[in-house]
Amino acid sequence: EAQVTQNPRYLITVTGKKLTVTCSQNMNHEYMSWYRQDPGLGLRQIYYSMNVEVTDKGDVPEGYKVSRKEKRNFPLILESPSPNQTSLYFCASKGGAVYSPLHFGNGTRLTVT
Amino acid sequence: GQNIDQPTEMTATEGAIVQINCTYQTSGFNGLFWYQQHAGEAPTFLSYNVLDGLEEKGRFSSFLSRSKGYSYLLLKELQMKDSASYLCAPLGGAGNMLTFGGGTRLMVKP
């Protein structure tokens, strides 16, 4: 089944403790992206990647890192999480055509205390 | 950047028709997507319009007017399961990026 898998689904952590949210897709998509979703602010792009070893900042990259060493994986790294990074995070991928839709993972609800 | 405006909330009755509007401002426009998102779940793709006019897909239709920077999503024969948020997302701007509106939360009542 074609899918985007992100883990964990829920994560509660403390300020400053490094964490990684994994994302993997099995559709051979070149494009992958991370979003955060907050009430009243909608989906905002954190980082995206057009291909292996190519990553770019989205609208809200501060406090986040990503890597794209393999086509299928695009982990999101929070080196020193802070409470304002408490949010619902989605990973997504898409095919190469302009009209290709984004395929989203099931989301990771992160709480930083 | 892109400015996207859609109503925050709408309420409709089961079996009725509802139209969710979206206005946008973007340079280098390359089409507009609509996504459905149930509470706590991932967004799922509904439609893509790049040319003016109406695209029909079963109970859901999407309309685009590029000159007016306007799109709407039309839902017919509403069902309770249509209660969800509907996200308007134009494609364009610097880097040909997809930007999401804040979403319209639709509540379908019996």
gemmi code that builds the backbone of each chain (N, CA, C; Angstrom):
import gemmi

chains = {
    "A": [
        ("GLU", (0.850, -1.199, 0.000), (0.000, 0.000, 0.000), (0.881, 1.243, 0.000)),
        ("ALA", (0.564, 2.187, -0.910), (1.327, 3.425, -0.990), (1.036, 4.270, 0.246)),
        ("GLN", (2.079, 4.668, 0.938), (1.820, 5.441, 2.143), (3.043, 6.220, 2.604)),
        ("VAL", (2.739, 7.194, 3.463), (3.766, 7.936, 4.170), (3.632, 7.560, 5.644)),
        ("THR", (4.714, 7.104, 6.230), (4.680, 6.627, 7.605), (5.549, 7.517, 8.471)),
        ("GLN", (4.961, 8.077, 9.504), (5.743, 8.880, 10.424), (5.560, 8.344, 11.837)),
        ("ASN", (6.629, 8.451, 12.600), (6.631, 7.959, 13.983), (7.454, 8.887, 14.864)),
        ("PRO", (7.041, 9.030, 16.149), (5.866, 8.397, 16.743), (4.580, 9.175, 16.444)),
        ("ARG", (3.422, 8.638, 16.815), (2.161, 9.351, 16.659), (1.992, 10.387, 17.759)),
        ("TYR", (2.469, 10.068, 18.941), (2.366, 10.985, 20.079), (3.718, 11.019, 20.792)),
        ("LEU", (4.102, 12.218, 21.225), (5.381, 12.355, 21.923), (5.274, 13.488, 22.919)),
        ("ILE", (5.603, 13.181, 24.167), (5.678, 14.197, 25.209), (7.125, 14.235, 25.675)),
        ("THR", (7.711, 15.428, 25.667), (9.108, 15.550, 26.061), (9.295, 16.818, 26.875)),
        ("VAL", (10.524, 17.024, 27.303), (10.833, 18.212, 28.104), (11.714, 19.160, 27.311)),
        ("THR", (11.697, 20.397, 27.702), (12.501, 21.423, 27.041), (13.967, 21.013, 26.979)),
        ("GLY", (14.556, 21.137, 25.779), (15.982, 20.902, 25.611), (16.403, 19.489, 25.310)),
        ("LYS", (15.494, 18.535, 25.352), (15.862, 17.151, 25.091), (15.686, 16.824, 23.621)),
        ("LYS", (16.788, 16.605, 22.951), (16.771, 16.380, 21.511), (15.841, 15.249, 21.114)),
        ("LEU", (15.120, 15.449, 19.995), (14.239, 14.391, 19.524), (14.222, 14.365, 17.999)),
        ("THR", (13.851, 13.201, 17.474), (13.727, 13.019, 16.029), (12.386, 12.395, 15.724)),
        ("VAL", (11.694, 12.960, 14.737), (10.464, 12.368, 14.223), (10.798, 11.782, 12.855)),
        ("THR", (10.532, 10.500, 12.699), (10.907, 9.853, 11.443), (9.774, 9.933, 10.428)),
        ("CYS", (10.140, 9.925, 9.154), (9.178, 9.927, 8.064), (9.729, 9.079, 6.931)),
        ("SER", (8.901, 8.186, 6.429), (9.316, 7.317, 5.345), (8.173, 7.167, 4.349)),
        ("GLN", (8.515, 7.179, 3.049), (7.488, 6.979, 2.017), (7.946, 5.874, 1.065)),
        ("ASN", (6.964, 5.115, 0.554), (7.283, 3.976, -0.308), (6.812, 4.185, -1.738)),
        ("MET", (6.663, 5.454, -2.141), (6.147, 5.763, -3.473), (7.235, 6.271, -4.416)),
        ("ASN", (8.474, 6.207, -3.979), (9.600, 6.673, -4.797), (9.467, 8.154, -5.164)),
        ("HIS", (8.859, 8.926, -4.270), (8.696, 10.360, -4.514), (9.991, 11.105, -4.259)),
        ("GLU", (10.269, 12.063, -5.127), (11.470, 12.881, -4.925), (11.205, 14.000, -3.911)),
        ("TYR", (10.009, 14.540, -3.920), (9.680, 15.686, -3.067), (9.112, 15.211, -1.737)),
        ("MET", (9.677, 15.752, -0.641), (9.143, 15.505, 0.695), (9.148, 16.801, 1.476)),
        ("SER", (8.259, 16.873, 2.479), (8.092, 18.137, 3.191), (7.595, 17.881, 4.601)),
        ("TRP", (7.892, 18.823, 5.499), (7.363, 18.798, 6.852), (6.512, 20.044, 7.090)),
        ("TYR", (5.363, 19.831, 7.768), (4.463, 20.917, 8.134), (4.169, 20.828, 9.630)),
        ("ARG", (3.835, 21.968, 10.201), (3.243, 21.980, 11.514), (1.872, 22.628, 11.409)),
        ("GLN", (0.955, 22.177, 12.245), (-0.403, 22.693, 12.191), (-0.812, 23.144, 13.576)),
        ("ASP", (-1.193, 24.401, 13.673), (-1.599, 24.998, 14.947), (-2.960, 25.655, 14.777)),
        ("PRO", (-3.793, 25.635, 15.810), (-5.132, 26.231, 15.721), (-5.066, 27.676, 15.269)),
        ("GLY", (-5.868, 28.005, 14.273), (-5.923, 29.371, 13.781), (-4.812, 29.756, 12.823)),
        ("LEU", (-3.798, 28.899, 12.691), (-2.661, 29.230, 11.816), (-2.564, 28.301, 10.611)),
        ("GLY", (-3.323, 27.245, 10.600), (-3.303, 26.328, 9.462), (-2.015, 25.548, 9.361)),
        ("LEU", (-1.781, 24.976, 8.208), (-0.576, 24.191, 7.939), (0.539, 25.130, 7.481)),
        ("ARG", (1.655, 25.074, 8.163), (2.804, 25.900, 7.772), (4.001, 25.004, 7.489)),
        ("GLN", (4.684, 25.302, 6.399), (5.783, 24.452, 5.971), (7.044, 24.765, 6.759)),
        ("ILE", (7.713, 23.717, 7.231), (8.923, 23.873, 8.027), (10.153, 23.763, 7.120)),
        ("TYR", (10.293, 22.629, 6.475), (11.377, 22.362, 5.538), (10.812, 21.498, 4.418)),
        ("TYR", (11.500, 21.522, 3.281), (11.161, 20.620, 2.206), (12.426, 20.141, 1.512)),
        ("SER", (12.244, 19.078, 0.733), (13.378, 18.493, 0.027), (12.932, 18.095, -1.371)),
        ("MET", (13.664, 18.585, -2.369), (13.315, 18.276, -3.756), (13.945, 16.959, -4.204)),
        ("ASN", (14.978, 16.523, -3.482), (15.619, 15.264, -3.841), (16.663, 14.911, -2.780)),
        ("VAL", (17.310, 13.797, -2.933), (18.329, 13.367, -1.979), (19.411, 14.439, -1.861)),
        ("GLU", (19.774, 14.741, -0.614), (20.828, 15.716, -0.288), (20.461, 17.151, -0.658)),
        ("VAL", (19.194, 17.405, -0.986), (18.746, 18.764, -1.305), (17.614, 19.131, -0.352)),
        ("THR", (17.869, 20.095, 0.543), (16.822, 20.536, 1.464), (16.761, 22.049, 1.469)),
        ("ASP", (15.556, 22.593, 1.742), (15.369, 24.046, 1.763), (14.421, 24.432, 2.873)),
        ("LYS", (14.586, 25.659, 3.352), (13.728, 26.159, 4.415), (12.347, 26.486, 3.879)),
        ("GLY", (11.351, 26.212, 4.705), (9.995, 26.632, 4.411), (9.702, 27.950, 5.105)),
        ("ASP", (8.474, 28.097, 5.581), (8.074, 29.360, 6.200), (8.498, 29.472, 7.664)),
        ("VAL", (8.622, 28.352, 8.359), (8.921, 28.396, 9.794), (10.027, 27.411, 10.159)),
        ("PRO", (11.260, 27.602, 9.662), (12.322, 26.618, 9.889), (13.062, 26.734, 11.219)),
        ("GLU", (12.885, 27.852, 11.932), (13.691, 28.085, 13.128), (13.452, 27.005, 14.184)),
        ("GLY", (14.541, 26.438, 14.683), (14.447, 25.427, 15.726), (14.348, 24.007, 15.205)),
        ("TYR", (14.400, 23.851, 13.884), (14.277, 22.528, 13.277), (15.455, 22.250, 12.357)),
        ("LYS", (15.740, 20.957, 12.203), (16.695, 20.503, 11.206), (16.100, 19.315, 10.481)),
        ("VAL", (16.563, 19.089, 9.246), (16.140, 17.910, 8.502), (17.367, 17.333, 7.806)),
        ("SER", (17.212, 16.106, 7.313), (18.241, 15.515, 6.474), (17.568, 14.631, 5.433)),
        ("ARG", (18.215, 14.486, 4.300), (17.657, 13.630, 3.239), (18.816, 12.831, 2.636)),
        ("LYS", (19.196, 11.797, 3.347), (20.304, 10.951, 2.904), (19.838, 9.863, 1.953)),
        ("GLU", (18.563, 9.512, 2.064), (17.994, 8.503, 1.174), (16.678, 9.063, 0.649)),
        ("LYS", (16.258, 8.568, -0.493), (15.047, 9.094, -1.108), (13.821, 8.844, -0.236)),
        ("ARG", (13.724, 7.723, 0.424), (12.507, 7.366, 1.130), (12.364, 8.023, 2.504)),
        ("ASN", (13.462, 8.490, 3.103), (13.409, 8.981, 4.484), (13.691, 10.474, 4.598)),
        ("PHE", (12.949, 11.115, 5.482), (13.115, 12.572, 5.665), (12.821, 12.889, 7.139)),
        ("PRO", (13.765, 12.627, 8.028), (13.518, 12.857, 9.456), (13.530, 14.334, 9.835)),
        ("LEU", (12.749, 14.664, 10.821), (12.692, 16.026, 11.378), (13.365, 15.989, 12.743)),
        ("ILE", (14.321, 16.873, 12.949), (15.120, 16.870, 14.167), (14.907, 18.163, 14.933)),
        ("LEU", (14.601, 18.029, 16.211), (14.523, 19.183, 17.092), (15.678, 19.059, 18.070)),
        ("GLU", (16.713, 19.846, 17.881), (17.939, 19.730, 18.680), (17.687, 20.134, 20.137)),
        ("SER", (16.913, 21.168, 20.338), (16.621, 21.645, 21.687), (15.179, 22.141, 21.728)),
        ("PRO", (14.247, 21.210, 21.874), (12.831, 21.584, 21.786), (12.424, 22.611, 22.839)),
        ("SER", (11.485, 23.473, 22.450), (10.933, 24.453, 23.380), (9.411, 24.341, 23.356)),
        ("PRO", (8.748, 24.848, 24.392), (7.282, 24.715, 24.462), (6.548, 25.273, 23.250)),
        ("ASN", (7.113, 26.291, 22.582), (6.414, 26.839, 21.407), (6.492, 25.921, 20.189)),
        ("GLN", (7.159, 24.789, 20.341), (7.175, 23.789, 19.287), (6.144, 22.685, 19.543)),
        ("THR", (5.368, 22.860, 20.575), (4.224, 21.978, 20.800), (3.250, 22.184, 19.653)),
        ("SER", (2.953, 21.110, 18.943), (2.151, 21.247, 17.727), (1.824, 19.866, 17.165)),
        ("LEU", (1.038, 19.870, 16.088), (0.759, 18.662, 15.315), (1.603, 18.738, 14.051)),
        ("TYR", (2.432, 17.738, 13.839), (3.364, 17.743, 12.721), (2.953, 16.716, 11.667)),
        ("PHE", (3.059, 17.125, 10.403), (2.768, 16.229, 9.295), (3.949, 16.194, 8.328)),
        ("CYS", (4.277, 14.972, 7.920), (5.214, 14.764, 6.836), (4.402, 14.494, 5.578)),
        ("ALA", (4.906, 14.888, 4.420), (4.189, 14.668, 3.171), (5.172, 14.441, 2.032)),
        ("SER", (4.702, 13.757, 1.001), (5.517, 13.568, -0.190), (4.630, 13.718, -1.416)),
        ("LYS", (5.263, 13.973, -2.570), (4.495, 14.071, -3.798), (5.338, 13.657, -4.989)),
        ("GLY", (4.649, 13.283, -6.053), (5.319, 12.936, -7.292), (5.805, 14.182, -8.013)),
        ("GLY", (6.454, 13.981, -9.181), (7.123, 15.073, -9.863), (6.232, 16.021, -10.634)),
        ("ALA", (5.055, 15.582, -11.074), (4.187, 16.440, -11.881), (3.610, 17.567, -11.034)),
        ("VAL", (3.362, 18.734, -11.687), (2.828, 19.892, -10.971), (1.500, 19.552, -10.303)),
        ("TYR", (0.682, 18.769, -11.003), (-0.656, 18.472, -10.492), (-0.670, 17.320, -9.493)),
        ("SER", (0.484, 16.748, -9.192), (0.535, 15.641, -8.223), (0.167, 16.152, -6.837)),
        ("PRO", (-0.750, 15.501, -6.154), (-1.129, 15.960, -4.820), (-0.129, 15.499, -3.766)),
        ("LEU", (-0.144, 16.189, -2.651), (0.642, 15.765, -1.498), (-0.029, 14.558, -0.840)),
        ("HIS", (0.811, 13.597, -0.429), (0.352, 12.472, 0.380), (0.895, 12.693, 1.786)),
        ("PHE", (0.004, 12.729, 2.758), (0.401, 13.044, 4.121), (0.530, 11.791, 4.986)),
        ("GLY", (1.462, 11.858, 5.927), (1.515, 10.873, 6.988), (0.404, 11.141, 7.995)),
        ("ASN", (0.278, 10.259, 8.992), (-0.829, 10.357, 9.937), (-0.633, 11.392, 11.036)),
        ("GLY", (0.510, 12.008, 11.048), (0.715, 13.089, 12.009), (1.424, 12.640, 13.279)),
        ("THR", (2.130, 13.582, 13.875), (2.786, 13.373, 15.163), (2.392, 14.520, 16.074)),
        ("ARG", (1.736, 14.177, 17.181), (1.348, 15.236, 18.127), (2.436, 15.354, 19.179)),
        ("LEU", (3.140, 16.469, 19.154), (4.268, 16.706, 20.036), (3.894, 17.703, 21.123)),
        ("THR", (4.204, 17.351, 22.360), (4.032, 18.250, 23.489), (5.384, 18.435, 24.159)),
        ("VAL", (5.807, 19.700, 24.291), (7.076, 20.017, 24.954), (6.751, 20.777, 26.233)),
        ("THR", (7.154, 20.208, 27.352), (6.837, 20.850, 28.646), (8.047, 21.567, 29.234)),
    ],
    "B": [
        ("GLY", (4.816, 36.302, -0.654), (3.954, 35.328, -0.016), (2.598, 35.261, -0.686)),
        ("GLN", (1.741, 34.423, -0.188), (0.410, 34.266, -0.762), (-0.623, 34.591, 0.294)),
        ("ASN", (-1.643, 35.372, -0.050), (-2.753, 35.653, 0.838), (-3.909, 34.765, 0.452)),
        ("ILE", (-4.408, 34.016, 1.416), (-5.502, 33.087, 1.181), (-6.592, 33.375, 2.194)),
        ("ASP", (-7.826, 33.505, 1.707), (-8.928, 33.833, 2.590), (-10.058, 32.841, 2.372)),
        ("GLN", (-10.477, 32.166, 3.410), (-11.623, 31.289, 3.378), (-12.330, 31.389, 4.723)),
        ("PRO", (-13.662, 31.160, 4.741), (-14.393, 31.298, 6.002), (-13.876, 30.307, 7.036)),
        ("THR", (-13.950, 30.701, 8.288), (-13.431, 29.851, 9.354), (-14.347, 28.681, 9.632)),
        ("GLU", (-15.651, 28.955, 9.646), (-16.619, 27.898, 9.972), (-17.867, 28.032, 9.126)),
        ("MET", (-18.500, 26.886, 8.837), (-19.793, 26.876, 8.166), (-20.612, 25.720, 8.742)),
        ("THR", (-21.906, 25.901, 8.703), (-22.811, 24.851, 9.170), (-23.836, 24.590, 8.076)),
        ("ALA", (-24.160, 23.324, 7.849), (-25.146, 22.967, 6.833), (-25.911, 21.731, 7.304)),
        ("THR", (-27.004, 21.470, 6.612), (-27.879, 20.365, 6.992), (-27.636, 19.147, 6.108)),
        ("GLU", (-27.740, 17.991, 6.686), (-27.606, 16.737, 5.944), (-28.520, 16.744, 4.729)),
        ("GLY", (-27.981, 16.361, 3.566), (-28.761, 16.322, 2.342), (-28.718, 17.603, 1.536)),
        ("ALA", (-28.245, 18.675, 2.137), (-28.213, 19.977, 1.465), (-26.958, 20.123, 0.614)),
        ("ILE", (-26.821, 21.333, 0.027), (-25.640, 21.703, -0.761), (-24.922, 22.838, -0.031)),
        ("VAL", (-23.596, 22.794, -0.016), (-22.840, 23.883, 0.601), (-21.690, 24.288, -0.329)),
        ("GLN", (-21.407, 25.573, -0.354), (-20.318, 26.095, -1.178), (-19.295, 26.761, -0.263)),
        ("ILE", (-18.052, 26.323, -0.343), (-16.975, 26.889, 0.469), (-16.082, 27.712, -0.446)),
        ("ASN", (-16.006, 29.000, -0.170), (-15.259, 29.929, -1.029), (-13.822, 30.115, -0.561)),
        ("CYS", (-12.981, 30.432, -1.520), (-11.577, 30.711, -1.224), (-11.091, 31.787, -2.188)),
        ("THR", (-10.525, 32.841, -1.656), (-9.873, 33.838, -2.496), (-8.388, 33.829, -2.180)),
        ("TYR", (-7.594, 34.114, -3.193), (-6.145, 34.015, -3.017), (-5.459, 35.085, -3.857)),
        ("GLN", (-4.253, 35.406, -3.472), (-3.394, 36.285, -4.255), (-2.040, 35.604, -4.339)),
        ("THR", (-1.624, 35.283, -5.547), (-0.332, 34.648, -5.698), (0.247, 34.956, -7.061)),
        ("SER", (1.560, 35.092, -7.121), (2.217, 35.286, -8.406), (2.578, 33.925, -8.978)),
        ("GLY", (2.727, 33.852, -10.291), (3.132, 32.590, -10.912), (2.200, 31.437, -10.568)),
        ("PHE", (0.920, 31.685, -10.671), (-0.096, 30.703, -10.282), (0.018, 29.434, -11.130)),
        ("ASN", (-0.010, 28.271, -10.444), (0.090, 26.994, -11.145), (-0.996, 26.016, -10.718)),
        ("GLY", (-2.094, 26.543, -10.279), (-3.176, 25.646, -9.928), (-3.568, 25.764, -8.470)),
        ("LEU", (-4.701, 25.182, -8.130), (-5.212, 25.263, -6.769), (-5.741, 23.902, -6.338)),
        ("PHE", (-5.341, 23.492, -5.148), (-5.766, 22.214, -4.589), (-6.795, 22.441, -3.482)),
        ("TRP", (-7.673, 21.479, -3.333), (-8.553, 21.400, -2.164), (-8.264, 20.074, -1.447)),
        ("TYR", (-8.159, 20.169, -0.108), (-7.947, 18.994, 0.721), (-9.045, 18.933, 1.785)),
        ("GLN", (-9.367, 17.715, 2.189), (-10.294, 17.498, 3.294), (-9.489, 16.986, 4.490)),
        ("GLN", (-9.816, 17.487, 5.683), (-9.124, 17.017, 6.869), (-10.110, 16.791, 8.008)),
        ("HIS", (-10.299, 15.535, 8.395), (-11.094, 15.236, 9.567), (-10.262, 15.516, 10.802)),
        ("ALA", (-10.946, 15.855, 11.888), (-10.283, 16.266, 13.125), (-9.252, 15.235, 13.563)),
        ("GLY", (-8.030, 15.694, 13.783), (-6.974, 14.820, 14.274), (-6.366, 13.904, 13.245)),
        ("GLU", (-6.808, 14.041, 11.979), (-6.297, 13.157, 10.934), (-5.499, 13.942, 9.900)),
        ("ALA", (-4.884, 13.203, 8.976), (-4.104, 13.844, 7.928), (-5.021, 14.419, 6.853)),
        ("PRO", (-4.611, 15.503, 6.201), (-5.363, 16.001, 5.047), (-5.345, 14.983, 3.918)),
        ("THR", (-6.445, 14.912, 3.183), (-6.507, 14.038, 2.010), (-6.922, 14.860, 0.801)),
        ("PHE", (-6.384, 14.525, -0.348), (-6.598, 15.263, -1.581), (-8.035, 15.135, -2.080)),
        ("LEU", (-8.617, 16.274, -2.470), (-9.955, 16.260, -3.056), (-9.923, 16.620, -4.535)),
        ("SER", (-9.267, 17.750, -4.865), (-9.336, 18.214, -6.247), (-8.173, 19.124, -6.581)),
        ("TYR", (-7.943, 19.275, -7.887), (-6.940, 20.195, -8.405), (-7.516, 20.895, -9.624)),
        ("ASN", (-7.461, 22.235, -9.627), (-7.890, 23.032, -10.782), (-6.727, 23.885, -11.243)),
        ("VAL", (-6.517, 23.896, -12.553), (-5.498, 24.812, -13.093), (-6.106, 25.720, -14.167)),
        ("LEU", (-7.179, 25.256, -14.801), (-7.886, 26.076, -15.794), (-9.198, 26.571, -15.203)),
        ("ASP", (-9.709, 27.665, -15.767), (-10.974, 28.210, -15.299), (-12.100, 27.221, -15.546)),
        ("GLY", (-13.054, 27.216, -14.627), (-14.217, 26.382, -14.835), (-14.460, 25.436, -13.683)),
        ("LEU", (-15.422, 24.577, -13.915), (-15.886, 23.655, -12.888), (-15.395, 22.242, -13.176)),
        ("GLU", (-14.838, 21.603, -12.164), (-14.426, 20.195, -12.248), (-15.329, 19.407, -11.315)),
        ("GLU", (-16.009, 18.414, -11.859), (-16.936, 17.647, -11.042), (-16.402, 16.256, -10.757)),
        ("LYS", (-16.551, 15.862, -9.481), (-16.100, 14.530, -9.063), (-17.131, 13.984, -8.104)),
        ("GLY", (-18.145, 13.345, -8.632), (-19.173, 12.786, -7.761), (-19.913, 13.873, -7.020)),
        ("ARG", (-19.999, 13.772, -5.706), (-20.724, 14.763, -4.920), (-19.931, 16.067, -4.754)),
        ("PHE", (-18.641, 16.026, -5.061), (-17.796, 17.204, -4.860), (-17.441, 17.823, -6.208)),
        ("SER", (-17.489, 19.149, -6.279), (-17.064, 19.876, -7.469), (-16.190, 21.038, -7.020)),
        ("SER", (-15.261, 21.432, -7.866), (-14.424, 22.581, -7.543), (-14.376, 23.508, -8.749)),
        ("PHE", (-14.425, 24.812, -8.434), (-14.476, 25.850, -9.471), (-13.289, 26.771, -9.311)),
        ("LEU", (-12.801, 27.269, -10.437), (-11.675, 28.203, -10.409), (-11.919, 29.357, -11.372)),
        ("SER", (-11.608, 30.566, -10.905), (-11.527, 31.736, -11.773), (-10.168, 32.383, -11.518)),
        ("ARG", (-9.254, 32.216, -12.443), (-7.892, 32.736, -12.256), (-7.864, 34.261, -12.264)),
        ("SER", (-8.693, 34.892, -13.106), (-8.675, 36.352, -13.193), (-9.175, 36.983, -11.903)),
        ("LYS", (-10.055, 36.302, -11.196), (-10.595, 36.836, -9.949), (-9.864, 36.320, -8.720)),
        ("GLY", (-8.941, 35.382, -8.906), (-8.253, 34.807, -7.745), (-9.252, 34.146, -6.811)),
        ("TYR", (-10.125, 33.338, -7.381), (-11.265, 32.822, -6.635), (-11.505, 31.362, -6.984)),
        ("SER", (-11.818, 30.581, -5.960), (-12.177, 29.188, -6.134), (-13.276, 28.850, -5.138)),
        ("TYR", (-14.065, 27.863, -5.466), (-14.978, 27.324, -4.464), (-15.062, 25.820, -4.576)),
        ("LEU", (-15.400, 25.222, -3.458), (-15.642, 23.782, -3.371), (-17.134, 23.613, -3.098)),
        ("LEU", (-17.792, 22.823, -3.934), (-19.231, 22.598, -3.811), (-19.471, 21.164, -3.360)),
        ("LEU", (-20.164, 21.009, -2.263), (-20.477, 19.672, -1.757), (-21.986, 19.467, -1.837)),
        ("LYS", (-22.394, 18.434, -2.556), (-23.815, 18.154, -2.729), (-24.233, 16.969, -1.869)),
        ("GLU", (-25.528, 16.874, -1.630), (-26.090, 15.732, -0.881), (-25.259, 15.449, 0.371)),
        ("LEU", (-25.133, 16.485, 1.173), (-24.253, 16.403, 2.326), (-24.568, 15.200, 3.212)),
        ("GLN", (-23.492, 14.588, 3.695), (-23.605, 13.485, 4.634), (-22.890, 13.866, 5.916)),
        ("MET", (-23.247, 13.200, 7.001), (-22.639, 13.520, 8.292), (-21.118, 13.376, 8.228)),
        ("LYS", (-20.650, 12.402, 7.456), (-19.204, 12.173, 7.371), (-18.456, 13.304, 6.649)),
        ("ASP", (-19.202, 14.224, 6.035), (-18.559, 15.367, 5.387), (-18.150, 16.434, 6.402)),
        ("SER", (-18.531, 16.264, 7.643), (-18.089, 17.185, 8.695), (-16.577, 17.073, 8.818)),
        ("ALA", (-15.907, 18.152, 8.474), (-14.440, 18.147, 8.412), (-13.987, 19.565, 8.119)),
        ("SER", (-12.676, 19.753, 8.096), (-12.117, 21.021, 7.621), (-11.736, 20.870, 6.168)),
        ("TYR", (-11.918, 21.944, 5.400), (-11.599, 21.940, 3.975), (-10.550, 23.013, 3.736)),
        ("LEU", (-9.426, 22.582, 3.189), (-8.257, 23.448, 3.034), (-8.073, 23.824, 1.576)),
        ("CYS", (-7.986, 25.115, 1.347), (-7.699, 25.666, 0.025), (-6.200, 25.890, -0.059)),
        ("ALA", (-5.569, 25.481, -1.164), (-4.116, 25.562, -1.256), (-3.690, 25.920, -2.676)),
        ("PRO", (-3.403, 27.202, -2.925), (-2.896, 27.573, -4.249), (-1.418, 27.226, -4.383)),
        ("LEU", (-1.028, 26.938, -5.602), (0.361, 26.587, -5.927), (0.948, 27.731, -6.728)),
        ("GLY", (2.076, 28.244, -6.284), (2.691, 29.327, -7.037), (3.699, 30.069, -6.192)),
        ("GLY", (3.940, 31.329, -6.553), (4.886, 32.128, -5.804), (6.317, 31.696, -6.043)),
        ("ALA", (7.218, 32.296, -5.264), (8.634, 31.967, -5.388), (8.855, 30.494, -5.079)),
        ("GLY", (9.512, 29.791, -5.964), (9.763, 28.371, -5.736), (8.588, 27.478, -6.030)),
        ("ASN", (7.516, 28.039, -6.597), (6.335, 27.248, -6.946), (5.877, 26.408, -5.762)),
        ("MET", (5.589, 27.084, -4.661), (5.248, 26.376, -3.431), (3.751, 26.280, -3.241)),
        ("LEU", (3.357, 25.270, -2.481), (1.967, 25.068, -2.102), (1.758, 25.726, -0.742)),
        ("THR", (0.812, 26.657, -0.662), (0.517, 27.336, 0.594), (-0.911, 27.043, 0.986)),
        ("PHE", (-1.113, 26.673, 2.235), (-2.444, 26.298, 2.709), (-3.142, 27.471, 3.390)),
        ("GLY", (-4.423, 27.610, 3.109), (-5.254, 28.518, 3.871), (-5.528, 27.926, 5.244)),
        ("GLY", (-6.159, 28.725, 6.101), (-6.429, 28.281, 7.458), (-7.487, 27.190, 7.552)),
        ("GLY", (-8.216, 26.971, 6.456), (-9.223, 25.919, 6.454), (-10.592, 26.412, 6.877)),
        ("THR", (-11.616, 25.760, 6.341), (-13.008, 26.027, 6.704), (-13.550, 24.804, 7.410)),
        ("ARG", (-13.970, 24.981, 8.650), (-14.517, 23.860, 9.411), (-16.002, 23.763, 9.109)),
        ("LEU", (-16.408, 22.661, 8.466), (-17.800, 22.434, 8.095), (-18.450, 21.476, 9.084)),
        ("MET", (-19.568, 21.902, 9.631), (-20.343, 21.025, 10.515), (-21.647, 20.677, 9.814)),
        ("VAL", (-21.895, 19.403, 9.625), (-23.132, 18.934, 9.013), (-24.056, 18.437, 10.120)),
        ("LYS", (-25.261, 19.016, 10.146), (-26.221, 18.664, 11.196), (-27.374, 17.857, 10.610)),
        ("PRO", (-27.950, 16.970, 11.421), (-29.061, 16.127, 10.922), (-30.269, 16.983, 10.543)),
    ],
}
model = gemmi.Model(1)
for chain_id, residues in chains.items():
    chain = gemmi.Chain(chain_id)
    for i, (resn, *xyz) in enumerate(residues, 1):
        res = gemmi.Residue()
        res.name, res.seqid = resn, gemmi.SeqId(i, " ")
        for name, pos in zip(("N", "CA", "C"), xyz):
            atom = gemmi.Atom()
            atom.name, atom.element = name, gemmi.Element(name[0])
            atom.pos, atom.b_iso = gemmi.Position(*pos), 0.0
            res.add_atom(atom)
        chain.add_residue(res)
    model.add_chain(chain)
structure = gemmi.Structure()
structure.add_model(model)
structure.setup_entities()
